[in-house]
């Protein structure tokens, strides 16, 4: 199991759509969100390293999201 739980993905879909959610749909969303999050974090770490920091900051994440 990944870092994002199926239950969390289920809640996101239900909150957005107001509909019931199949377990497969929640699982797929959880996997997708985790993959996207990993890519964002990886890119943000490049900005942090370039600035000679060991901490990823909000501005690093914002820079990645602007792309």
N, C-alpha and C positions, 0 to 999 in steps of 0.2 A: 504494500500500500504506500502511496505517496504522502507528501506533506499536506496536501489539501484533501480533506476527507470527503467521501461521497455525500455524507450528511450535509456538509457545508455547501457543496455544489447544489444539492437538492434544495436547500433553503434559498439560494440565490435564484434558481429558476422559478420556484414557487412565488417568491417575492416579486420578480419581474413580470411573470405571466399570470399568476393567480390560478394556475392549473396544477393538477397532479403531475408527478414526474416519474417516469420509469427509472429503475435502478441503472439500466444501461445508459440512459441519457445523462443521469447525474454522474456516472462514472466517466463518461466521455468528456463532459465539461470539466471535471476535476483534473483529468489527465491533460487536457488542453491548457487549462489555467496554470498548471504546474510547469508545463513546458515553456509557456510564455514567460512566466515568472523567472525561470532559470535563465532564459536568454536575456531578459532585462537585467538581472543581477550580474550576469557575466559581463555584459557590456558596461554596466555601471562600474564594475571593478576596474576596468581599463581606465576610466576617467580618474578614479581614486588613486590608482597606481601612478598615473601620469602626474598627478598633483603631489606625489610622494606621501600619500596618506595611507593608513591601514584601515580606515573606516569609510564605508560607503555612506555618503550623505544624501539628504533630500535633493540637493542640487544635482548630484550625479544621476539619480533616478529621473529627475525632470529632464535633464539633457537627453537621456536615452528615449524618453517618451516623446520628445519633440521631433525626433527623426521620423 
